[in-house]
Amino acid sequence: MSSMFWRIFASFWLAIALVAGLSILLGRALNQDSWIISQHPALDNLPERWSQRFEEQGRQAAQDFLEQRKQRFHINVQVLDDNGEPLVRGTFSPRAAAFEARQHNERRLPWRRLTAEYTSPSSGNTYLFIYRIPHPELEAWHRGSLLLPLSALGIALVVLTALSLLLTLSITRPLGRLRGAVHDLGQTVYQQHSLARLAGRRDEFGVLARDFNRMGARLQGLIGSQRQLLRDVSHELRSPLARLRIALALAERAEPAERDTLWPRLAKECDRLEDLISEILALARLDAEPGTAQAIDLGKLLDALKDDARLSAPEQQLQIHMDSRPLPLQGWPDMLGRALDNLLRNALRFNPAGQPIEISVQRQPQQLQISVRDHGPGVPADLLDKLGEPFFRAPGQNAAGHGLGLAIARRAAERHGGQLTLANHPQGGFIATLELPLMAQPG
């Protein structure tokens, strides 16, 4: 077991033992005389019973009562009135009284001397009772009287020790499971079912385990997507690099006149490689911290996209339908602009001449829908679920691209707390819709 277990266990146990022990010791130290008078069987109700006999039956009956007590418990008793005069002869012997008078240190006396006052409720008289208990008799009574408290204390300590053990284990065991889960997560071998039992608890550890499961699932998803992205990147980079290597080999062997025909091919392959790396970096940056969200002027953003499309594809017609109501959208303009630019470029690749590309902005009660529709051939229904995965391109597609545009748009929508929906339009063509929550928070 860990040192934390023993520290918590020892702290609980020692605190309980010290409190119990100190309570008993302080109680006995502060009230020792009164404790003996109230607990000793020889003194139990002695003042009440003696005063009743003295007032009802006379001095001799009261004296006989004291004699009987002495024979039974070996305790001497003397009773004085308000003036300090003895009311009965008592059981003190003259020699013992003289011996006590000669001693200046009470600890040297062979008995324990106790006093108590009692006022009779019937007569109102006050009596002073003086007790002398021999030390052997007192020690014997202490041993018998302490047996029950000590037994109760021992049972209490056993019970409290068991409770402390259970309490300590209820704290350290969940921490141990969480520590193991953290270690597994660091080694990328974390399994969510390892904290299933702990997540079922209805206390703070259960809440922590459920939060940890969600965090672990998200981290594993990110790690898996990054690994897949790395594999896809490695695969995609091989093709342009291979073409560059072939073109360079041909240029080395070609005559000077033939090399001039190879330079455009080399430049084209470099451009393709540069575009691919640029899109890969754009996708990777979406997982980084984007900073503080800010208000987005969607109208200004769409106007800039329209101007860019007019320059890159002047033959295409672009129609924008925008809701006139205020659009309180917050996020990151550059990220959202890149996503919309990719959706627009994707539509420009497949939209036939003479048909407009339609961009529609509609405000819903809780979200904003931005859709980009083209009039192209669309996508087979069985491939719609795969669209948006990095480097995925539909079979037979001849348009330029690397399969990252939709992936960038989807990740940008998720960062804004929304989603990207891809579908074939019922009237023909393809439609991509960004669904963004109004006043979106960082994703």
N, C-alpha and C positions, 0 to 999 in steps of 0.2 A: 504493500500500500504506500501511497505517496506521503511525503512529509506534510502536505496540506491536510490530509486526513487526520494525522496524529495531532497536528496543532489545533484543529477545530475540536477534535474529540477531547484532548487534554484540557482545553480551555473550558469547555462545557462542564466536564467532570470536576475539575478543580474548583470552578466557581461554585458549583452546587455543594461540594464537600466543605469548602471554606465557609460558605454562608450558613450551612447547617451546623457545623462545628462551632463557629463563633457565636451563633445564636444561643446554643446551649451553654457555652462557657460564660458569655456575658450575662445571661439570665441567672446562672448560679452565682456568679461573682457579685452581682448587684443586689440580689434578693436571697442570699443564702439563708439568713436567719428566718425570714418569713417563709421561705420554701420548706425548711425543716418543720417549722411549727404547723404549716398547713398540710404537710404530707405525712408526718410521722404518726403511726397508728396510736401511740400512747397519748398523743396530744390532740387527737381527733375529738372535737367538741368537748374537750375537758373543761374549759371555762364555763360553758353553758350548763353542763351537767353538774359541776361543782356548785355554782351559784344557786341553782335550783334546789339542791339538797340543803345547802347552808340556810337559805331563806325559808324553806318549808319544814325541814326536819331538825335543824339546829347544828351546833358546832360538832357534836360527836359524830353525827352521820357524815358531815363533810370531812372530818378527820379520817373516819373509816374508809371513805371513798379514796382518799389519797394513799392510805396504807395499802389498799387493794391494788392500786395502780403501780405502786412501787414493787410489790411482790411479783406482779405479772411482767412489768416492762423494765424493772431496775432503774427507774427514773425518780429522782427526788423533786418534790414540788413544795413551794412555800407561797402563801397568799397574804398580801398586805392590803391595808385599807388606804384611804386618802392621806392619812397622817403618817404612813410608813410603819404602822404597828401591825404585827401578825394577828390575823383573825383566828387562826388555829395553830396548833403546835407544828403542823407540817411534818415532813419526813427528813428534814435536814438534821444530821447528828451534830452535837456541839463540837466534836473534834474536827469534823469537816469544815464547819464554819470558822473555827480558829485557824485551821490550815489555810483556808482561802484568804483570811485576813493577813496572814504573814507573807503571801506571795504578791509581788509587784508586777510580775509578768504573767498575763492570763494564759499564755501558751504553755506554761509549765504546770498548770493545773491538770489533774487527771480526769477532768470532765469538761463538757461544753456548757457554758452558762447562757441561757436565753431568757428574755423577758417579754411579756405581753400584757397589755391592758384590756380589760373587758368591762363594759357597762351593762348592768342587768336591765333588760327592758321592763321588767315588772316593778322593781323598786327604784331604779335609777341610780343605784350605788355603783361606784367604780372600784374595781379590784385590780391589783397588780400581781400577776403570776410570775414567779421565778422558777425556772426549770434548770436542773443539773442533770445532764445526760453523760454518763461515762463514755470515754472515748472508744473502748472496745465495743460497747453497745451501739454507739453511733456508726462506727465503721462497718459493723455487721449489717446494720440497717441500710447504710449506703450501698453496700454490695447487692443486697436484695432489691432495693428500690431502683437502682440504676440498670438492673438487668432488662426490665421491660423497655425503658427508653432506648437503651443501646440496641436491643433487638429491633425495635421499630426503626431506629436510625439505620441499622444495617440493611433491613428490608428496603427502606426508602432509597438508600444508596444503590442497591442492586437494581431497583426499578428505574431510578434516574439514570444509572449507567446504561441500561438497556435502551431507554428513550434517547439518551445522548448518542448512542451508537447508531440507532435508526435514523436520527436526525442528521448525523454526520454523513452516513451513507447516502441519504436522500439528496445531499448536496454534492458530495464528491463523485458519486457514480455518474450522474448526468454530465458533470464537468469532464469526467474521463471519456465518456462517449463523444462529447463535443471535441475534445482534444484529438481523439482518434479520427473523427471526421475531418477536422482541419488538416491533419497529417495526410489523410488519403486525398483530400482535395489538392494539397500541394504536390502530391505525387501523380495527380491526374488519374487516380484510380477510385475516385469517390463514387459510392453507390447510394442512391437516395433512400433505399429501403433500410440502410444501416441505422437511420435515425427514425424509422417509422414508429417504433414503440415509444420513443421519447416524444415525438411530435404529437402523440395521442394524449399526452398529459394536459391538464387544464390549469397549469400554473405558468410561472414565468419561463421555466425551462421548456415547456411545450411550445410557447410562443417563440422562444429563441430557436428551437429546433426547426419549427416550420419556416421561420425567416431564413435560417441557414439552408434548408432544403431548396427554397426558391433561389437563393443566391447561388448555391452549388449548381442547380440546373441551368441558371443563366450563364454562369462561368463556363460550364462544360459545353453549352451550346456555342458560346463565343469561341472557345478553344477549338471545338470541332469545325466551326465554320472557317476559322483562320487556317486550320490544317488543310481543309478542303480547298480553300482559296490558294494556299501555297502550292498544292499539287496542281491545281488548274493553271496557275500562273506559270509554273515550270513547264507544263505541257504547251501552253499557248506561246511561250517565248521561244520554244524550240523551232517552230516553223519559220518566223522571220529571220532568226539567226542562221538557220540552215540555208535559207535562200541567199542571205548576205554572204555566207561562206562560199556558196557555189558561184555567185556573181564575182566575188573577189578572185576565186581560183581561175575563172574564165578570163578575167581582166589581166591576170598575171601572164597567161599563156597567149593572149590575143596580140595581134599586131597593133601598132599605134593607131591605125585607122579604125580598127574594130573596137578599140577601147572607148571611143567616143560614143558608140551606140550602147555601151554597158553602163555609163555613168548615170543616165536617167533611171535605169532600173535600180542601181544602188541607192540613189536618192529616194526613190519611191519606197524601197524596203526600209530605209532609215525613217522615213516619215511614218510608215505603218508602225514601226517599233516604238517611235516616240509617242504616237497616239495611244498605243496599247499601254505603255508605261504611265501615261498621264491618266488614263481611266482607272488603272489599278491603284494609283496613288489617291485618286478622288474617292474610290470605294473604301480604301483603308482609312482615310481621314474621317469618314463618317463615324467610325468607332471611337475617335478621340473626343476629348471634352471640347464642345464647340464654344464655350463661354456663355455669357449672359444672353438670354433671349430678349428680343426687341420687337417693336411693332413693325409689321410688314405692310407696305403699300402695294397691294396686289395689282392695282391698276397700272402703276408705274412699272412693275415687274413684267406684266404682260405686254405693255407697249414696247419695252426694250426687246423682248423676244420677237415681237412682230417685225421690228426694224431689222433684227439679225436675219430672220427668215426671208425678208424681202431682198437682202443682199446675197444670201447663199442660194436661194431658189426663187428667182424672180418670176418664174413661170407658174409657181404655185399660188393659189388664192387662200388667204387665211381670214376666217370669220371668228370674231370674239363676241360672245353673248355673256354679259356680266350683270349680276344683280345690282340694282341701284341702291339697295339698303347698305348702311355702314357694315363693314366687315372687320370686326375686332379680332384680328389674327395676330398672334405673336409667335416668334420663332427666330429663324436665322435666314435672312434674305438670300445670301449667297448659296446656301444649301438647297433652299426651295427653288431658286432660279436654276441651279444646275439640274435638279430633278425635272422641272418643266421643260428645260431645253432638251434633255434626253428624250422625253416623251414626244416633243415636237419633231425632233430629228428622226425618231423612229417612224412617225407618221409621214414625214416627207419622203422617206425611202420607199414606202409602199403605196402612197397615194397616187392614183393615175392623173394625168394632165386633164384639165377641164373640170375637175371636181374639187370643191373647197375642203379645206381642213377646218373643222369646227372646234373651237375652244369655248366651253360653257362653264360659267361660275354660278353656282346656286347655293344660297344660304338656307340651311335646315335649322330646326330649333336648337340643336346642340353641336352642329358641325357644319363644315364648309366642303362642298363637293366641286372639284375642278376636274373636268373631263376633257380629254383630247381624242377626237374621232377622225379617222381617215376613211376613205372609200375603197381601200385596197382589197385583196383577196381574203383577208382574215387569217385565222390560225385554226388548224384542226382541233376539235374539241378535246381530244385526248392529250394534247400538248399544252393546254392552257395552264394546268397546275405546275408545269415545269418552267413556264416563262417567269422571268425574274431571278432565276438561279444564275450565279456568275458563269459566264462563258457558254451558256446554253443558247444554241441557235436552232431554229426549226429546220428539219431536213429539207433539202432542195432550195434553201434560201440563197439567192445570189447577191442580195444587197450587201453593201459594205457594212462593216461593224464587227465588234468583237464579242458581243453578247453581254456587255456590262452596263449598257444604258438603263435597261429596266431594273437591273439589280441595284444600281445607284439610286434610282427613283424610289424603289421599294424601301431601301434602308433610310433614305431621307424622310419618307412618310412616317416610318416607325420612330425616328428620332424626334419627330414633332408630335408623337402620341397618336398617330393615325395609321392608315393602311392604304395600300395600292391594290385596286381591283382591276383585273384584266379580263376582257370578255369580247366576244364577237357581237357586233351590233345587230339587232333583229332585222334591220333594213339593209344590211350589208356593210362590210368594212369592219374595222377593229376599233375598240374604244378602251382607253385607259383612264381610270378615275382615281384621283387622289382624294381621300376622305380625311379631312383634318379637323380636329376639335377646335372650336372657337376658344380663344384665350389659352392656347395650348401651352403646356409646361414641358420642360426638357425631358426627353425620353431616355 
